């Protein structure tokens, strides 16, 4: 694999490699509105509540389904560990079923895993690309299973003629993956009321942190410099106070765990609403901009890989009703490719990386081979130039 280019070799307008945001960041453009019709969003589902993370939403959904000790819940073998914690918290057993190379659920394998204790199945829309929900809904109805639609990667879109999130008995989303917020998840249902759930604020400290964290991330990546200068003195005292409070070991956690890489679950957050500021951003942000820019960035990365070898896109086409979370590729030499991109400063992700009892080496094949690049709406042209340039440096020309 060739060495990284020196700064002088970068294309005009390329970005400093240490200033590439892994997730959406707040900017004036966040609230830009387009006139074109929008793609359906989880926020359009009328029965919903806003919570602090997708993990918490899964816990609430399973609780509402009546999952308890002795039950089994089917989970895809290619999954985030954060799907497992809520199942185990309720005393139920997660049972893994296979997915096919195109990431669709292997329902034949799932059927073989059914027992008298099986109550529900989780279906994941990987990287924003929906599963064939009409067939899945029919399969669940045939076997008498509840369906939890995991839309953590798929906040926008339609499938089989219906909006995402409306096929399952319940659906969950992770707004932090699509909006520039400190916290955020949602639990929605097309058929079950949720207004009986007693939701409340997590407290003033949490509410302030949600605002400060979103602004700090924005400023760290060079967004909204005039506002940064204006607020620098105002933010100084709250920041120092927060740093002092973090040193007090008896202080409770200021937010729930939301990482995709661990099995923890914190039931104390089940009755906490997403922060007021985070809910404002998800409601006021320009959804059409989010969808249009993510799709455009995905297409650009598809074009970049043409003529190169060493990896291929997991999804080589982008359907009209898909808004991607990230741009996943299947790498021939994943370890070297991952390290090359990470060392270059590109915030790559290996979704689901971790142990899995279904495989001798402890991993699903995609845990090892699939590497996802950012394609979110807040990447600047210079940042995309850095990504595409680094890809071309990392991959040989096809012969």
Helices and strands as residue ranges (DSSP letters): G 7-9, G 28-31, G 42-44, E 47-51, H 54-64, E 72-76, H 82-89, E 93-97, H 107-112, E 118-124, G 126-128, H 133-143, E 146-151, E 158-159, E 162-163, E 170-173, G 175-177, E 185-189, H 204-220, H 225-246, G 267-269, H 276-284, H 287-305, E 311-313, E 326-331, H 334-344, H 365-369, E 370-374, H 381-394
